[in-house]
Amino acid sequence: LRLNALIFQVRPAGDAMYASTIEPWSPFLTGEMGRSPGWDPLEFAVNEAHKRGMELHAWFNPYRALAGEKHAPSADHIRRKHPEWTMKYNIDWWMDPGVPEVRQQAIAVMLDVTRRYDVDGIHIDDYFYPYPIMGPDKKKVEFPDSDTYARYKASGGPLELTAWRRQNVDQTVQAIYEGIKGIKRHVKFGISPFGLGRPDRRPPGISGFSQFDALYADVELWCERGWCDYLAPQLYWP
């Protein structure tokens, strides 16, 4: 097929498709969160890709805590250890990007993989703040981070809500990039943002969802600052 790289998801929701001391084994391997499958899927994937001359990039979901209600969280999962850092939005549980410790954990797991595995890239998807949902009244349901924002303002924070949310994401992206390069300069950092750029920077006639305003992802800024090596935009429409 002439592929030169595989992108393998290793952190679907605060869990690990590899041997981790930070987060529990993913339930997608055995049906039970925290149970070891008896082998290391990431190590296997890296070795098999490299045998075939392909790169292996490890894909992380930065802030999703639980995908629906199918799998119960283990005792060492963030939902059990720090429930105050998580909240339910739509069918999923989310980690609050406004909590510094949440950002630190997301960064820590990516840098841990960078150190311990011979990956060629670290990759994150477009779930920063979640895609907005509509309530029964057809109005947008706000992401429930008002308490976190209130603490930020009480501490003297100057930013209004949307700028603060973007800053939380920006700081994570910058820290991941700089952390990776500080460990292994050759490892790439890739991002799969939503496929349309900022509304004020699109060509005339191009309309649609704004990740800048709804997911708080300032992708153009990350490119301008050099905080990523490549983008693989997600193009989920006809």
C-alpha positions as CSV (number, residue, x, y, z in Angstrom):
1,L,0.0,0.0,0.0
2,R,3.1,2.2,0.1
3,L,2.3,3.5,3.6
4,N,5.2,5.3,5.4
5,A,3.6,5.8,8.8
6,L,1.0,4.4,11.1
7,I,-0.8,6.4,13.8
8,F,-1.8,4.1,16.7
9,Q,-4.2,5.4,19.4
10,V,-2.7,4.6,22.8
11,R,-4.8,6.8,25.2
12,P,-8.4,6.7,24.3
13,A,-9.7,8.1,27.6
14,G,-7.3,8.5,30.5
15,D,-6.1,4.9,30.0
16,A,-3.1,3.2,28.3
17,M,-2.6,0.8,25.4
18,Y,0.9,0.2,26.8
19,A,2.6,-0.5,30.1
20,S,2.2,2.7,32.2
21,T,2.8,3.6,35.8
22,I,0.7,6.8,35.4
23,E,-2.6,5.5,34.0
24,P,-4.4,2.1,34.0
25,W,-4.5,-0.4,31.2
26,S,-7.2,0.4,28.7
27,P,-10.4,-1.6,28.9
28,F,-10.5,-1.9,25.2
29,L,-7.8,-4.6,25.5
30,T,-9.4,-7.0,27.9
31,G,-12.9,-5.6,28.7
32,E,-11.8,-4.5,32.2
33,M,-9.9,-1.2,32.9
34,G,-6.6,-1.9,34.7
35,R,-6.2,-5.5,33.7
36,S,-3.0,-6.3,31.9
37,P,-3.4,-8.1,28.6
38,G,-0.1,-9.8,29.2
39,W,1.7,-8.1,26.3
40,D,2.5,-4.5,25.3
41,P,0.5,-3.4,22.1
42,L,2.5,-0.2,21.7
43,E,5.9,-2.0,21.8
44,F,4.5,-4.6,19.4
45,A,3.3,-1.9,17.0
46,V,6.5,0.0,17.1
47,N,8.6,-3.1,16.3
48,E,6.3,-4.4,13.5
49,A,6.1,-0.9,11.9
50,H,9.9,-0.5,12.0
51,K,10.4,-4.0,10.5
52,R,8.5,-2.7,7.5
53,G,10.2,0.6,7.2
54,M,7.3,2.6,8.5
55,E,7.1,5.2,11.3
56,L,4.9,4.6,14.3
57,H,3.2,7.7,15.8
58,A,1.4,7.3,19.2
59,W,-2.0,9.0,19.3
60,F,-3.3,10.5,22.5
61,N,-6.7,11.9,23.5
62,P,-5.7,14.8,25.8
63,Y,-8.8,15.3,27.9
64,R,-11.5,12.6,27.4
65,A,-11.8,10.8,30.8
66,L,-14.4,8.0,29.9
67,A,-16.0,7.2,26.6
68,G,-19.6,6.6,27.6
69,E,-20.6,4.4,30.5
70,K,-19.5,1.0,29.1
71,H,-16.4,0.5,31.1
72,A,-16.1,1.1,34.9
73,P,-13.1,3.2,35.9
74,S,-10.4,1.4,37.9
75,A,-9.2,2.7,41.2
76,D,-6.2,4.3,39.7
77,H,-8.1,6.1,36.9
78,I,-8.5,9.9,37.1
79,R,-12.3,9.6,37.4
80,R,-11.8,7.7,40.7
81,K,-8.6,9.4,42.0
82,H,-9.7,12.9,41.2
83,P,-13.4,13.1,40.4
84,E,-13.3,16.9,41.1
85,W,-11.2,17.2,37.9
86,T,-13.8,15.6,35.7
87,M,-17.3,16.3,34.6
88,K,-19.9,14.7,32.3
89,Y,-20.8,16.4,29.1
90,N,-23.1,14.6,26.6
91,I,-22.4,10.8,27.0
92,D,-18.7,11.1,27.9
93,W,-16.8,12.1,31.0
94,W,-14.2,14.9,30.4
95,M,-11.1,16.1,32.2
96,D,-11.2,19.8,32.8
97,P,-8.5,21.6,30.8
98,G,-8.7,24.5,33.1
99,V,-7.2,22.4,36.0
100,P,-3.4,22.7,35.9
101,E,-3.0,19.1,37.2
102,V,-5.1,17.8,34.4
103,R,-2.8,19.5,31.8
104,Q,0.2,18.2,33.7
105,Q,-1.0,14.6,33.6
106,A,-1.8,14.8,29.8
107,I,1.7,16.1,29.2
108,A,3.3,13.6,31.5
109,V,1.9,10.5,29.7
110,M,3.1,11.8,26.3
111,L,6.6,12.5,27.5
112,D,6.7,9.1,29.3
113,V,6.0,7.4,26.0
114,T,8.6,9.6,24.3
115,R,11.2,8.5,26.8
116,R,10.4,4.8,27.0
117,Y,9.4,3.8,23.5
118,D,11.1,4.1,20.1
119,V,8.1,6.1,18.6
120,D,8.7,8.4,15.7
121,G,5.9,10.7,16.6
122,I,3.5,11.9,19.3
123,H,0.0,12.8,18.0
124,I,-3.1,14.4,19.6
125,D,-6.6,14.7,18.1
126,D,-9.1,17.5,17.9
127,Y,-10.9,16.9,21.2
128,F,-9.5,19.8,23.3
129,Y,-12.7,21.1,24.8
130,P,-15.5,18.8,23.6
131,Y,-17.7,19.5,20.6
132,P,-20.7,21.5,21.8
133,I,-24.1,19.8,22.2
134,M,-27.6,21.2,22.1
135,G,-30.2,20.9,24.8
136,P,-33.9,20.1,24.5
137,D,-34.5,23.9,23.9
138,K,-32.1,23.8,20.9
139,K,-29.6,26.0,22.8
140,K,-26.0,25.2,23.3
141,V,-25.2,23.4,26.6
142,E,-22.2,25.1,28.2
143,F,-19.2,23.0,29.2
144,P,-19.5,22.9,33.0
145,D,-16.2,24.6,34.0
146,S,-17.7,27.7,35.7
147,D,-16.2,26.8,39.1
148,T,-12.7,26.4,37.6
149,Y,-13.0,29.7,35.7
150,A,-14.2,31.4,38.9
151,R,-11.1,30.2,40.7
152,Y,-9.0,31.5,37.9
153,K,-10.7,34.9,38.1
154,A,-10.5,35.0,41.9
155,S,-6.7,34.4,41.7
156,G,-6.4,37.6,39.5
157,G,-6.7,36.0,36.1
158,P,-7.4,38.7,33.5
159,L,-8.8,36.8,30.5
160,E,-12.4,36.4,29.5
161,L,-13.8,32.9,29.3
162,T,-13.1,32.0,25.7
163,A,-9.6,33.4,25.7
164,W,-8.8,31.6,29.0
165,R,-10.0,28.3,27.5
166,R,-7.8,28.9,24.4
167,Q,-4.8,29.7,26.7
168,N,-5.3,26.4,28.6
169,V,-5.1,24.5,25.3
170,D,-2.2,26.6,24.0
171,Q,-0.1,26.0,27.1
172,T,-0.7,22.3,26.7
173,V,0.3,22.2,23.0
174,Q,3.4,24.3,23.7
175,A,4.5,22.1,26.7
176,I,4.1,18.9,24.7
177,Y,6.1,20.2,21.8
178,E,8.9,21.6,23.9
179,G,8.9,18.5,26.2
180,I,9.2,16.1,23.3
181,K,12.1,18.0,21.6
182,G,13.9,18.2,25.0
183,I,13.9,14.4,25.2
184,K,14.3,13.3,21.6
185,R,14.7,16.0,19.0
186,H,13.8,13.6,16.1
187,V,10.4,12.7,17.4
188,K,7.7,14.6,15.5
189,F,4.7,16.2,17.2
190,G,1.5,16.0,15.1
191,I,-2.0,17.3,15.6
192,S,-5.3,16.3,13.9
193,P,-7.4,19.4,14.2
194,F,-10.9,19.9,12.8
195,G,-10.6,20.5,9.1
196,L,-11.6,24.2,8.8
197,G,-9.4,27.0,10.0
198,R,-10.3,30.2,11.9
199,P,-13.4,31.8,10.2
200,D,-11.5,35.2,9.8
201,R,-8.7,33.5,7.9
202,R,-10.7,31.3,5.4
203,P,-11.0,32.1,1.7
204,P,-14.2,33.8,0.7
205,G,-17.3,31.6,0.6
206,I,-15.9,28.9,3.0
207,S,-18.3,28.5,6.0
208,G,-18.8,25.9,8.7
209,F,-18.0,25.0,12.3
210,S,-15.4,27.1,14.1
211,Q,-13.0,25.1,16.3
212,F,-11.4,28.4,17.3
213,D,-14.7,29.5,18.9
214,A,-16.1,26.1,20.0
215,L,-13.2,23.8,20.7
216,Y,-10.9,26.7,21.7
217,A,-8.2,25.4,19.4
218,D,-6.0,28.2,17.9
219,V,-4.3,26.1,15.3
220,E,-3.0,29.0,13.3
221,L,-1.2,30.3,16.4
222,W,0.5,26.9,17.0
223,C,1.8,26.9,13.4
224,E,3.0,30.5,13.7
225,R,4.8,29.7,17.0
226,G,6.3,26.4,15.6
227,W,4.6,24.3,18.3
228,C,3.9,21.3,15.9
229,D,5.7,19.5,13.2
230,Y,2.7,18.5,11.1
231,L,-1.1,18.8,10.9
232,A,-3.4,16.0,9.7
233,P,-6.8,17.8,9.6
234,Q,-9.9,15.7,10.2
235,L,-12.2,15.9,7.2
236,Y,-15.4,14.3,8.4
237,W,-17.9,15.6,5.9
238,P,-19.0,14.8,2.3
